[in-house]
Amino acid sequence: QVQLVESGGGLAQAGGSLRLSCAASGGIFTINGMGWYRQAPGKQRELVATILGSRRANYSDSVKGRFTISRDNAKNTVYLQMNSLKPEDTAVYYCNVDASPPWDLKRTFHYWGQGTQVTVSS
């Protein structure tokens, strides 16, 4: 089992910055991909950014150039630095982790954090 603990959400003004963190306690599981998704009221959950390893990052077009995803493999922690925030970035942000059990490294389980609210005022 993998448990995720998110932190760093809150209120920011447009143009401001916030940093989200998500610490994964994987136990015996191997942490593979890590990422962030968000869900605004009345909308479907959408991908924000993912990272595989330490450098292979992928971003949605809506955040490219403003958000940066990074991870500390030693701490099994993924970060999302959010700059130049816009009111449309307001959403609940969810951490997502893919992990494999030691008895079958080809199998992938998906885990979600509890979500952290990000609110951007205009």
Buried (B, 14 or more C-beta within 10 A) or exposed (E): EBEBBBEBBEEBEEEEEBBBBBBBEBEEBEBBBBBBBBBBEEEEBEBBBBBBEEEEBBBBEBBEEBBBBBBEEEEBBBBBBBBEBBEEBBBBBBBBBBBBBEEEEEEEEEBBBEBBEBBBEE
